[in-house]
Amino acid sequence: MRLPTSLFILVAMVAACSDYDLKSIQRGGGAGTQTLDTAVSVPVPEEDEPEEDEPEEELVDYEVTLRLSADDQWEGWIDGERIDQQEGWNQVSEYSYVLGSGAHVVAVRVDDLHLIINGFIAEVSVDGEIWGLTGGGMWRVRDTEPPVEWTEPAYVDGDWGLPVVCLDDAPWSGIPTLVNPEAEWVWYDLDCRRELGTGWFRLVLELP
């Protein structure tokens, strides 16, 4: 029996749809079939690496030694702390301190008492090494009274002058050898017999 053409087309369409549905089911999964999975990528936040602690700056201690004399009287400070007060140009005093890294200042006030001559001589050493001799260009001097904070490291002495080596040092013969053979008697004026009065001296130490 011959089927009508329209019925043949209908049967072909049903078979095609059934084959399509079977392939769809096979793609969807099942034993012996290929599974089509869709992977979703979710970003995972990276953990911050712990910061390394910076090494602490190592503090260093230094032995600072001061040797000095003055005509006629001196009073001294280190970093604002009073050292001592002595009278007599023929006496040499010595003091040692332990100071840490940073800025420090040695401050000395010198007074004339007998209206004859005045002067100042000193040596400062750090761990045995000479850091500041009077006459060596490291000290600063002023001939008028400074502000009260002049003995502190933070005080700025930019307008202070350089001490001048005394023209006549005969009265102090032998004293430089007791302090340091290379140290000089200094004042704020060349003529240490004429400019009698008071001098203020500072030495700044920058210790590494």
C-alpha positions in Angstrom: 0.0 0.0 0.0 1.4 3.4 -0.9 1.3 6.1 1.7 0.2 9.5 0.8 2.9 12.0 0.4 1.6 14.2 3.2 1.6 11.3 5.7 5.2 10.4 4.7 6.4 13.9 5.5 4.6 13.8 8.9 6.3 10.6 9.8 9.7 12.0 8.9 9.2 15.0 11.0 8.2 13.0 14.0 11.3 10.8 13.7 13.5 13.9 13.4 12.0 15.4 16.5 12.5 12.2 18.4 16.1 11.9 17.4 16.7 15.6 18.4 15.1 14.9 21.9 17.3 11.8 22.4 20.5 13.7 21.6 19.4 16.5 23.9 18.9 14.0 26.7 22.2 12.3 26.0 24.0 15.7 26.3 22.2 16.3 29.5 23.9 13.4 31.2 23.4 9.7 32.0 25.4 6.5 31.9 27.7 6.3 29.0 26.9 9.8 27.8 28.9 13.0 27.7 28.0 15.6 30.3 28.3 19.2 29.4 29.3 21.2 32.4 29.6 25.0 32.6 32.4 26.1 35.0 31.9 29.4 36.8 35.2 31.1 37.8 34.9 32.9 41.2 37.9 35.2 42.0 39.5 34.4 45.3 41.0 37.4 47.1 44.7 37.2 47.7 45.8 37.3 51.3 48.0 40.3 52.2 51.5 39.2 53.0 52.5 40.2 56.6 54.7 43.3 56.6 58.2 42.8 57.8 59.1 44.9 60.8 61.8 47.5 60.1 64.9 46.9 62.1 65.2 49.3 65.0 68.0 51.8 64.8 70.8 50.8 67.0 71.7 53.3 69.6 75.4 53.8 70.2 77.0 55.1 73.5 80.1 57.3 73.4 82.4 58.4 76.2 82.8 62.2 76.0 85.6 63.8 78.0 86.0 67.5 78.6 89.2 69.1 79.9 89.3 72.8 80.4 90.6 75.8 82.3 89.7 79.5 82.3 90.9 82.9 83.5 89.4 83.6 86.0 86.3 81.5 86.5 84.1 79.1 84.4 80.8 77.4 84.8 79.8 74.6 82.4 76.9 72.6 81.1 76.3 69.5 78.9 72.9 69.4 77.2 71.6 71.9 79.7 72.8 69.9 82.7 75.3 71.8 84.9 78.7 70.3 85.0 80.6 72.4 87.6 82.0 75.8 88.5 85.7 76.4 89.1 88.0 79.4 89.7 91.7 79.6 88.9 93.5 79.8 85.6 96.2 77.4 86.8 93.8 74.5 87.5 92.8 72.0 84.8 89.5 70.2 85.3 88.4 66.9 83.6 84.9 65.4 83.3 83.6 62.3 81.5 80.1 61.5 80.4 78.4 58.8 78.4 76.3 60.3 75.6 74.2 58.5 72.9 73.8 59.2 69.2 72.5 62.6 68.2 73.2 66.3 68.8 74.8 67.4 72.1 76.3 70.7 73.2 79.1 71.7 75.6 78.4 75.2 77.0 80.8 77.2 79.1 80.5 80.7 80.6 83.8 82.4 81.5 84.1 85.4 83.8 87.0 87.7 84.5 87.2 88.5 88.2 90.5 90.4 88.7 90.5 92.9 85.7 93.9 91.7 84.5 93.4 89.2 81.6 90.8 86.7 80.6 90.8 83.6 78.4 89.4 80.1 77.9 91.1 76.8 76.9 89.5 73.4 76.4 89.6 70.0 74.7 86.7 67.7 74.0 87.3 64.1 73.0 84.9 61.3 72.0 86.1 57.7 72.7 89.6 59.1 72.9 89.5 61.0 69.6 89.8 64.8 69.6 86.6 66.4 68.5 87.0 70.0 69.6 90.0 72.1 70.6 89.8 75.8 71.4 91.5 77.6 68.5 90.6 74.8 66.1 87.5 76.5 64.6 84.9 74.2 66.2 83.8 76.4 69.2 81.5 79.4 69.0 81.6 82.5 71.3 79.4 85.4 72.2 80.2 88.6 74.2 76.7 89.5 75.2 74.4 87.4 77.4 72.4 84.9 75.3 68.9 83.6 75.9 68.4 81.2 78.8 68.2 78.2 76.5 71.7 78.7 75.1 73.0 75.6 77.0 70.5 73.3 75.2 71.3 71.4 72.0 68.2 72.8 70.2 69.5 76.4 70.5 70.7 77.8 67.2 74.0 79.7 67.5 74.3 80.7 63.8 75.0 84.3 64.7 77.8 83.5 67.2 81.4 84.2 66.2 84.6 82.2 66.2 86.8 82.6 69.3 90.0 84.4 68.6 93.4 83.1 69.7 94.8 85.5 72.4 97.6 87.6 71.3 99.4 87.4 74.6 99.4 83.9 76.3 102.5 84.4 78.4 100.6 84.5 81.7 99.4 80.9 81.1 102.7 79.3 80.2 102.5 75.6 80.6 98.7 75.3 80.9 98.1 74.3 77.3 100.3 71.3 77.8 98.1 70.2 80.7 94.9 70.4 78.5 96.3 69.6 75.1 99.5 70.8 73.4 97.5 71.9 70.3 94.8 73.8 72.3 94.9 77.6 72.3 93.8 80.2 74.8 91.0 82.1 73.2 88.6 84.9 73.7 86.1 86.9 71.7 88.8 89.6 71.1 92.4 89.3 70.0 93.6 91.4 73.0 92.6 89.3 76.0 93.9 92.0 78.4 91.7 94.8 77.1 88.3 93.2 76.5 87.7 92.1 80.1 84.3 90.7 81.1 82.3 87.6 80.3 82.4 85.2 77.3 79.9 82.5 76.4 81.3 79.5 74.6 79.5 76.6 72.8 80.6 73.4 71.1 78.1 71.3 69.2 78.7 67.5 68.9 76.9 65.5 66.2 77.4 61.9 67.3 76.5 59.3 64.7 
